[in-house]
Amino acid sequence: MRRWAFATLGVLLAAGVAAVAIARLFGRPGSRGSMLVSVIAHWLGAWVLWSFAGGLATSYGLLTAYHGAPFGALAVAGGLWQYRVALRAGREQGLAVFVGGQLVWLAIVLVQNGLLR
């Protein structure tokens, strides 16, 4: 399952990079393709950092458990929302959605470990 997910992400990133290259070739650097690549890179980077931090926190006893699987659903929903907001209102508003998604995930992790009860 992970191989298919990574392959899909790789294809999406490659298609986005190709779209950005074509857009720049025709003189449109702020295109939808560049926005798509940016949003995918944000959420993929967040997944890597949260997995790393969650693993470290559980190994050092700061968290009792870290279940990273629900982050995928949050990343897909948050990424779609961020993309739509960034296209309509600008990159800064899209980044506000991204930061809000990270805060939601932090709250979910804290609730999973009984720290917000």
C-alpha positions, -999 to +999 in steps of 0.1 A: +000+000+000+028+024+008+045+018-025+013+028-043+010+059-022+046+069-028+043+061-065+011+083-067+028+111-049+058+108-071+037+110-102+018+140-089+050+158-080+065+150-114+034+162-132+034+193-112+071+200-118+064+195-156+035+218-154+056+245-137+083+241-163+059+245-191+042+275-175+076+292-170+084+284-206+053+303-217+059+332-192+034+323-164+054+315-133+024+319-108+004+291-124-019+265-109+008+239-114+033+257-093+006+261-066-002+224-067+035+215-064+038+239-034+008+224-016+019+188-022+054+197-009+040+214+022+019+184+032+045+158+023+071+176+043+047+180+072+040+142+071+078+135+073+083+159+101+053+148+122+063+111+117+099+119+128+088+140+158+061+114+168+086+086+167+111+105+188+084+115+213+073+079+218+108+066+221+117+092+247+084+087+266+068+120+259+039+104+242+024+070+250+015+063+213+017+080+180-007+069+153+002+087+121-023+071+098-051+096+103-027+123+091-032+111+056-069+120+056-061+153+072-034+160+046-057+152+017-086+174+030-063+201+042-043+201+009-074+204-012-087+232+010-053+250+010-051+247-028-085+262-033-079+290-008-045+298-023-060+301-058-088+323-047-073+345-020-035+342-024-006+322-012-006+337+023-042+327+030-034+292+018-005+291+042-029+301+070-050+270+061-018+249+062-008+262+097-044+256+109-042+220+097-010+215+116-026+228+148-055+205+143-031+176+140-013+187+171-047+187+190-055+152+176-021+138+188-026+154+222-061+140+226-049+105+215-024+106+243-048+119+269-031+153+273-062+174+266-089+156+286 
